[in-house]
Amino acid sequence: MKKVNVYQYVDEAIASLDNGGRFYNILTKANDGVISQAELGKVGGVFNDIQKMILFFELATSELAESNKMVLLSKMEDKLKKGYHKFTPQKMIPSEAIGKGVLSSSAILTGIPEMITSKTDFNGFIMVPVMTGKTTTFIMVPLIDAYDIYELKDDLHSETFIIAHAKSKEKLPNKKIKVAGVFKELKAGMEENSNAKMFLEMVYYSDLP
């Protein structure tokens, strides 16, 4: 999970995103008027995952005017533009995510997180891959054992939505924020055919202005 400082000005965004990539991206140049996958990946802290890169871009530019955002999109290389149109995240509040969320798709949710620390207060399982020699198998583990989990709530409704990030010393603030991630499956029990719903596996978050 990474905190994102949202761009306030389009010039600031261009300077950050047209950055030349990492040192080994020798064919990518800073300040050449083109935003490449390598450059977006560098500032977003990811390598080859275009879905996460687009998630970062959408969160980082969420306070810019649409016209300024279009300027940035026009500077993207073709491969990145295609990725943008494929992985543009949904934007919603927690109560909407319950009915509108799509498994494996990206989303940016706005709400107030409240951490769940007691295993007796939460029941949910995820499939985790395990390597046995050259064979990959999957086992069911409690979500709370693998992640820090929260109930995300909004101001208008009583419904909450489960969000989670890899266990870390850093915890989410108990105030209204934006969280960005990917919808994943959450099983009610350890059996593979048990009832399922979704949670948001967080990648980024940002404060509200």
C-alpha positions in Angstrom: 0.0 0.0 0.0 1.4 3.4 -1.0 0.1 6.9 -0.1 -0.3 9.0 -3.2 0.2 12.8 -3.2 -2.5 14.0 -5.6 -1.4 16.5 -8.3 -2.8 20.0 -8.0 -1.5 21.4 -11.3 -1.1 19.9 -14.7 2.5 21.2 -15.1 3.4 19.4 -11.8 1.9 16.2 -13.2 3.8 16.5 -16.5 7.1 17.1 -14.7 6.5 14.0 -12.5 5.2 11.6 -15.2 7.6 12.5 -18.1 10.6 11.4 -15.9 12.8 9.2 -18.1 11.9 6.0 -16.3 14.4 3.9 -14.2 18.1 4.1 -14.9 18.0 1.0 -17.1 15.3 2.4 -19.4 17.9 3.8 -21.7 15.5 4.4 -24.6 13.2 6.5 -22.5 14.0 10.2 -22.2 12.8 12.7 -19.6 11.0 15.8 -20.7 10.5 14.5 -24.3 6.7 15.1 -24.3 5.8 11.4 -24.1 4.6 9.6 -21.0 5.7 6.0 -21.4 4.8 2.8 -19.5 8.3 2.8 -17.9 7.8 6.4 -16.7 4.4 5.8 -15.2 5.6 2.6 -13.6 8.5 4.4 -11.9 6.4 7.1 -10.2 3.7 4.6 -9.4 6.2 2.2 -7.8 5.3 -0.8 -10.1 7.0 -2.5 -13.0 5.0 -4.4 -15.6 1.5 -4.2 -14.1 -0.4 -1.8 -16.4 -3.6 -2.2 -14.3 -1.9 -0.8 -11.2 -0.2 1.9 -13.2 -3.5 3.2 -14.5 -4.9 2.9 -11.0 -2.1 5.2 -9.8 -2.6 7.6 -12.6 -6.4 8.0 -12.0 -5.9 8.6 -8.2 -2.9 10.9 -8.7 -4.9 13.0 -11.2 -8.3 12.8 -9.5 -8.3 16.5 -8.5 -7.3 17.9 -11.9 -9.8 19.5 -14.3 -10.9 17.1 -17.1 -9.3 19.3 -19.7 -5.9 19.1 -17.9 -6.3 15.3 -17.6 -6.9 15.1 -21.3 -3.6 16.9 -21.9 -1.8 14.1 -19.9 -3.7 11.4 -21.8 -2.6 12.9 -25.1 1.0 12.5 -24.1 0.8 8.8 -23.3 2.4 6.3 -25.6 0.0 4.2 -27.6 0.4 1.0 -25.5 -0.3 3.0 -22.3 -3.4 4.6 -23.9 -4.8 1.2 -24.7 -4.1 0.1 -21.1 -5.9 3.2 -19.9 -9.1 2.5 -21.8 -9.0 -1.2 -20.7 -8.3 -0.6 -17.0 -10.0 2.7 -16.2 -11.2 2.2 -12.6 -14.8 2.7 -11.4 -15.3 5.5 -8.9 -17.9 5.1 -6.2 -18.8 5.1 -2.5 -18.8 1.9 -0.4 -22.5 1.4 -0.6 -22.4 1.4 -4.4 -19.5 -1.1 -4.5 -21.6 -3.8 -3.1 -23.8 -3.9 -6.1 -21.7 -2.3 -8.8 -18.3 -3.8 -8.2 -16.9 -6.1 -10.9 -14.5 -9.0 -9.9 -10.9 -8.3 -11.0 -11.6 -4.8 -12.1 -10.1 -1.6 -10.6 -11.9 0.9 -8.4 -11.4 4.1 -6.4 -13.7 4.2 -3.3 -14.2 7.3 -1.1 -15.1 6.7 2.6 -14.0 6.4 6.2 -12.0 3.2 7.1 -12.5 1.5 10.4 -9.9 -1.3 11.2 -11.1 -4.8 12.1 -8.7 -6.4 14.6 -10.7 -9.2 16.1 -11.0 -12.6 14.3 -14.3 -13.1 16.1 -15.7 -10.0 14.5 -14.8 -11.1 11.0 -15.2 -14.2 8.9 -13.8 -14.5 5.4 -11.3 -16.6 3.4 -9.2 -16.1 0.3 -7.4 -18.6 -2.0 -3.6 -18.4 -1.7 -1.2 -20.1 -4.1 1.3 -22.6 -2.6 4.3 -24.1 -4.5 4.9 -27.8 -4.0 7.9 -28.6 -6.1 6.9 -27.5 -9.6 3.2 -27.8 -8.8 1.1 -24.8 -7.7 -1.9 -25.6 -5.5 -4.3 -23.3 -3.7 -5.3 -23.2 0.0 -7.9 -21.2 1.8 -6.7 -18.9 4.5 -8.5 -16.3 6.6 -8.3 -12.8 5.1 -7.5 -11.3 8.5 -4.3 -13.5 8.7 -2.9 -12.2 5.4 -4.1 -8.6 5.4 -4.9 -5.6 7.5 -8.7 -5.3 6.9 -11.1 -2.4 7.3 -14.8 -1.6 6.9 -15.1 1.4 4.6 -18.2 3.5 5.2 -19.7 6.6 3.6 -21.8 9.4 5.0 -25.0 8.6 3.3 -25.7 4.9 4.0 -25.2 2.3 6.7 -23.7 -0.3 4.4 -19.9 -0.8 4.6 -17.5 -2.5 2.2 -14.4 -4.6 3.1 -11.1 -3.2 2.0 -7.7 -4.8 2.8 -4.0 -4.2 2.3 -0.9 -6.3 3.0 0.0 -6.3 6.6 2.1 -3.3 7.5 3.1 -1.0 10.3 1.3 1.8 8.5 -2.4 1.9 9.1 -5.1 3.9 7.3 -6.2 7.1 9.0 -9.7 7.1 10.5 -11.0 9.9 8.3 -12.5 10.3 4.8 -9.9 9.2 2.2 -9.8 7.7 -1.3 -8.6 4.1 -1.6 -7.6 2.5 -4.9 -7.4 -1.2 -5.6 -8.7 -4.3 -7.4 -11.9 -6.2 -6.5 -11.0 -9.8 -5.3 -13.2 -12.7 -4.2 -13.9 -13.3 -0.5 -15.3 -16.7 0.5 -17.6 -17.1 3.5 -16.1 -20.5 4.4 -13.1 -22.7 3.7 -14.9 -24.8 1.2 -14.3 -23.9 -2.4 -18.1 -23.8 -3.2 -19.0 -21.7 -0.2 -20.8 -18.4 -0.7 -18.6 -15.6 -2.1 -18.6 -11.8 -2.1 -15.9 -9.2 -2.9 -13.4 -7.1 -1.1 -11.1 -4.4 -2.4 -7.4 -5.3 -2.4 -5.8 -1.9 -1.9 -2.8 -0.7 -3.7 -2.9 3.1 -3.1 -4.7 5.7 -1.0 -4.8 9.5 -0.8 -6.1 12.2 1.5 -8.9 14.4 0.4 -8.1 18.0 -0.3 
